[in-house]
Amino acid sequence: MNINPNHLIAPSVLSADFGNLLKDIQMINSSEADWFHVDIMDGVFVPNISFGFPVLEVLKAYAQKPLDVHLMIESPERYIERFAEGGAAVITVHYEACVHLHRVVELIRSTGCKAGVAINPHTPTALLKDILPDLDLALVMSVNPGFGGQKFIPNALNKVRELRAMAERLNPELVIEVDGGIGMANLPDLVMAGADVLVAGNSIFGADSPEQMIADLKFYNHRKA
């Protein structure tokens, strides 16, 4: 089986306990997690509002792992430089939110951040073909964006396979990330399909031991070997 032993786990801060945010940040720091996944929602592109620069500043001050910032907002180009200054290592925008996508990707790269583009569940992977060579990361949404705790959409597996095949031709270094409804039941199949980074929220923060769940997600294939 073609299992990627180096897949990354990115706990979603959206599912953290905001009454004890520093505690959860420290838990992620000490865990086997690789990135912090930071969802920014504006209430326009998605029907929810999450958090903005004040929370990002807290993460920048205390997080010891890269900040993977996912902008679920309209006209993200207005804020790219500010998110870069706020500590983002990766900035991902939505294909559906950008009229001039190539320009936005170039703007992200000009700040020194890695550039990613996300696609919603209804968006075909083929629409990324022309921009794929310019990307560091492509994010497959496996739920409809806007809220945590949603059920995984199985067709995301096919989309990961399609993206991996496309990347082999156009951008072999592309990192493929998946976000939404991820847990132990579907993570192995996603990794085998070609996913490199798995975002998990409720499955981590809803577990009896979030730190152990992160380790389980990270090392499941080592225990199976």
Secondary structure by P-SEA (a helix, b strand, c coil): cccccbbbbbbbccccccccaaaaaaaaaaccccbbbbbbbccccccbbbbcaaaaaaaaaccccccbbbbccccccccaaaaaaacccbbbbbcccccaaaaaaaaaaaacbbbbbbbcccccccccccccccccbbbbccccccccccccccaaaaaaaaaaaaaacccccbbbbbbcccccccaaaaaaacccbbbbcccccccccaaaaaaaaaccccccc
